[in-house]
């Protein structure tokens, strides 16, 4: 049996940590004091982007005197990831509950002894089978409670479509984007009509969305790394070829420059899993014209969807388990969907009227419940994701960004990507 010390050493020296810390500054402190003089326990919940938990936390805190919830929120998963691995390696400092982005769960499973076993027979059948499996280790222990899933549609600026002479009705827009070739060809028409505006928000973001339709983007089913496969090369070629066509903003997703583009009429479309709607609305204050089409080029795809975990280093694991179970219960998932568009990973929540009949005023009163349910039903591929998936994805997006910013041509950047993957070991 490995000791806690040996586990921390392995975490600190893993390729995942090295790559993360090389590209992202460590951030996000722990939860601070967790108990008051009157015996109240405070459970800190670390999240990123938009989980829709603000109202839920207020609801819990109003109804519970013995356990209170405090949210520790950062802007992106990269920030949260840097903090997570730094403090896992240190053996202290994490929040009582840590949210994990779905693509990183295979790496977490390789270190699952650093997290509490959340298995609870009373919760069997709560999640979609594949979502539950993604949060369960090889020994059958549930390490993560699923929050949302990310069925992908296309969000678009109807006002910019109108200026470009394109249809604006969401059903008509969907007809323009049945395949990726259709989507890119429509983009050519848009940028020709709208000089200075791009077709989509980010090459790296689009590439990640497209990869969700590839069964084995980086690894074979036995976990062997294989990045020189035709499907991955086809995504890379398609996205990098679009740079010179003017379809991309040439800006990296999630940074300050990317956030600012929402206020500048800088692009017309973006790949849009349900949770992205909350981010778009948050970045687009005062901007009218957003809508969502019930389509994703080439079929369906699932981007993201997260998990709540309870680090084993915490002092209040039982209370944290109780809070995590409540936050991911069907009723709460339905409320989070209404708040930020995070489509539930819970079977019961997906079937609820609160989800099925939901609309979103910001997105032109779009029937987001119906659209995201249809997009979920269209998913036919769940990409294989081994422990190195998140690291390889980071390297892949870096390769695309080098082409975007002109620092390398596509061939040279691909060669560097291959070298970066080899260096991961």
N, C-alpha and C positions, 0 to 999 in steps of 0.2 A: 504493500500500500504506500502511495506517495505521501510525503509529508507536506503540510501547508507551505513550508519554506521552499521545497523543491518545485511545487506548483507555481509559486510566485516567481522563482528564477526562470522557469520556462516561459511564463507569460512575458516577463520583462525582456527576454531575448528573442521572442518569436518574430518572424518576418512581418506579421501583421502589426505588431507594436512599432517596429522600426519604420515601416512605411507610413503608418498613421502619424507618428510623431515627427517625421521628416516633413510632412506636408501640412499639419494642422497644429496650431498652438494649443497646449493644454488649457482647459478652462473649466468652469462650473464647479464650484465648491460643494461640499457635502451639506447635510441638512442642519448642522448646528445642534443646539440643545434639543433633546428629544423627550424630556419629561419635565413637568412643572412641579411646584411645591405641593399642589393639591392632588398629585398622582396622575394627572392627565398625560397620556402618551401622544407625542406628535410623530406621525409617520410622514417622512419626506418622500415625494414622488418625483423623480427626475424624468422630464420629457423634452422633446425637441419639436420644431415646427409647430403644427396645430393638431392637438389630440381632441379638442373640444371638451376639456376637463374642467374648465373654470367654473361653469355652472354646477357641474356635478360635485365638485369639491365644496362649494357653498352649501349645496343641499345636504351633503354628508355632515359637515361641521355644524349645521343648524340642528341636526337630528341626533347627534352623538356628543356626549359629554366626556366619555372616558378616552376616546381616541379622536384626535384631530389630524387632518391632512394638510400638509404644506407642499405646494408645488414648487419644484426647482426647474425652471424652463429656460432652454437655450434655443438659439435660432436654427441650428442645423444638426443633422446626424453626425457630421464630421466633428463638430464641437463636442457633442455628447460622447462620441467614440473615443476621442483622445482622452477625455476625462475618465471614461470607464476603464480603459486598459491601463492607464497610469495608476489608478487607485486599486485596481485588482492586483497589479504587480506589487504595490506597496502594502497591500493587506488591510487597508483601512481608508476611510474617507468617503465611501460611496453613500448614496441615499439609500433609504430602506427599501425602496422600489426603484428599479432602473428600467426604463423603456429601451428596447432593443429594436433596431430596424430589421426587417425581415431578412434581407440579404446577408446580414451578419450572424444570423442564428446558427448556421453550420459551424462557424468558428467558435461560437459560444458553447455549442454542444461538445466540442473537443475539450472544453474546460468546464464541463458541467458540474464538477465537484466544487467549483467556486460559488455555486448557487444552490439555494434551498430547493428541495424536492417539493413541488406544489401539488403532487398527485392527490386527488380527492375523488373517491368513487361517486360522491353526490353530484359531481360536475361532468360525469361521463355523458357523452353525446351532446354536450353544450355547443361544441364547435364543429365546423366543417371538418370532415375526416382529414383532408390534406393539411389543414391549418393546425389541427391538434398534433398530427405527426411531425410537423416542422418544429413544434415546441417540445418534443419528447426525445430523450436520449436513447442510446442503444440498449440500456438496461430497463427501459420502460418507465423511467421517471419523467414526469412532466416538469420541465424547467421554466417554461414560459407560458403564460396565459395570453391567448391571442386577443388582440384589440380589433383591428380592422383588416380588410383586404383591399386590394387596389385595382378593381376592374377598370380598364382604360377606355375612355372616349376621346373625343377631340373638342377642346374648348376653343372658341374663336370669337374674334371681335366683329360682330355683325355690322357695326358702323363703318369699319375699314373695308369690309367686303363690299358694302354698298358704294363706297367711294371708288373702289376698283372695278365696279361693274359686275360683280359676282352675286349670285343668289344669296339671300340673307336668311330665308326660312330654314329652320334646322333640318327639316326633312329633305329639302332640296340640297342643302349643304352636304348631308350624308351621302347623297348620290354622287357627289364629286370625289369621294374619298374611299371607294371600295377597295382599292389596292394601293400599294405604296407608289407604283408608277403613276396612278391617278392623282394621288396626293401631291407628289412632286410636280407633275405637269400643271396642276392647278396653281401651285406655288409660282411656277414660271410666269403664268398669266398675271398673278397678283403683283409680283415685283416689277413686271414690265409696266403695269398701270400705276404703281405706287413707288416711284423712285425714292430711295432713302429708307424705305421700310422693308423689313425682312419677313419671310413667310412663317418661320417658327423661332422660338425663344432661345434655343441652345442646341448646338450639335451634340454635345455630350448627353443632354437630357433626352433628345430624340433617339440617340443610339441605345441608351438604356431601355427606353420604351420598346424599341424594336427587338432587343435581345429577349424580351419576355415572350416572344413567339418562337424562340429557338430551343429545342429540347436539350441540347448539350453545347451551350455556347463556349465553355472553357474547359470542361472536364467530361470524360466518358463516365458511364454509369458505375464503373468500379473506382472512380475517384482519380483516375490518371489524367494529368493535365495535358490537354490537347488544344492549343490555341491556333494551330495551323490547319483549321478545318474550313471547308468551303462556305458554311453558313455564316461563321464569324467574319470571314474575309468579305463576304457579300455585304454585310451590314457596314463594315468599315468603308468599303469602296463607295457604297451608296451615299453615306453621310459625308465623307470627305470630298466626293465629286460635287456635292451641292454647295460647297463653300464658294467656289468661283462663280456659281450661278446666282449668288446673292440670296440664297434661301435662308441662311442662318444669320443671326445677330453677331456671330463670332465671339460671343461672350460666354464665360463659364457659368453654369447654373449655380444658384444659391449665394453668389457673392453680392456685394453692395451694388456693383454695376448692373447685375441682372435684376435686382430688386427695383432699381431706378427705371429700367426699361418699361415697366408697367405704366408709368406716368408720362411716357414720351411717345405713345402711338408707334412704338418701335417694331412691333411684330404683330401678326394677325392670328396665329394659331399656336397651340401647344398640345402635346400629349397630356391627357388629363385623367389620371386615376381619381377616384372620388375624393380622396383626402386633399388633392391639389386645389380643389375649388375653394377651400378655406384660405389657402395661401394666396391664390389669385385675388380673392376679395380683399384680403388684408393689405396687399400691395397696390390695389387699384382704387383706393379711396378717392371719390370724386370723379371717377371714370365711368361713363355709361357705355353700354354696347356689348358686354360679354354675354355669350350664350354657349350652350353645349350641344353637340350633335351626337345622336345615337349611332355612332359608327366608330370603328377603329380599323385603319387600313389593313387588309389581309386577314381580318377575322377578329379574334379576341386576344387579350393579353392581361396579365395581372402584374402591376407594378407596386411593389412594396406591401404595406400592411405590417404592423409591428406587434411586439409582445411586451408584456410586463413580467419582469423577473425580480426575485428577492435574493440579493447577494447574501452568501453565507456568513460574511463578516459582520452583518448587522446584529444589533442587540435586541431587536423586537421583531423577530421573524414571524411569529404567530399572528401578531397584530397586522404586520405587513401583508401576510397571506390573506387575511380577512378583507383588507382594503382592496388588494389586487383582484380578488374574486368579485367584490362588489362593483368595482369600476368596469369589469369586463362582462358583467351580467347582461342578459338581453335587454332589460329596460334601460340600462345606462348606455349600451351601445346604440340603441335607437335614438336616445337624446343627443349623443355625440354626433351621429349622422345628421340630425337636424341642425346642429350647431355649425359643423364645419365640413359636412359631406363625407366623413369617414365611414365607408360602407361596412356594415357589420360582418364579422366572421362567425357570428352565432346564427345557427339555423332558425331558432325561434324569432330572433330579432329581424332577420331577413324577411320572414313571413308576416311581420306585423303591419297593421295599417299605418302606423306612424312612419314606417319606412316606405312601404309600397306607394302610399299616396302623397309622399313628400314633394313639395315644389320649392324652388329657390328664387326669391324675388330678384336678387342681384343678377342672376343669370336669366333675365327676361322671363321670370316665372316658369322656368323649365321644369318639367316633371322628373326631377332628379332621381326619385325612387324608382320609377319605371325604367329610366335610361340606364342607371347603374345596375339594376337587376338584369336587364337585357344584355348588358356588356359582360356581366358575370357569367350568364348562361352561354355566352359565345366563347368562353375560355376553353380551349381544348389541349393546351400544352402547359405543363408546369416544368420550367427548366430545372435540370439537375444542378444542385448547388452544394458543392463540397466545402470543406473548411477554408479553402483558398479563394472561394468565389469573390468575396468582397475585396480582397487585395487585388485580384486580377482585374476586376471591374474598375477599380481606381486607376490602375495602370492603363487600361484600355481607354478610359475617358481622358487621361492625360495625353495619350497619343493623338486623340482627336483634337484636343485643345491646341496641341503644337501645330497642327495643320491650320486650325482656325486663326491663330495669332501670327502665322507666317514664319515661325521659328524653324520649322522643318517642312519639307515636302512630304506627301503621303507615303512614299516608299521608305524614306529615311526614318520617318516617325514610326512606321510599322516595324522596322528593324530594331529600333530602340525599345518598342513594346515587347518584342520577343526576348530581347536581352533582359528587360526588367522582370519579365515573368520567370525567366531562367534563374535570376538572382533570388527569387523568392524561395527556391529550394524545393 
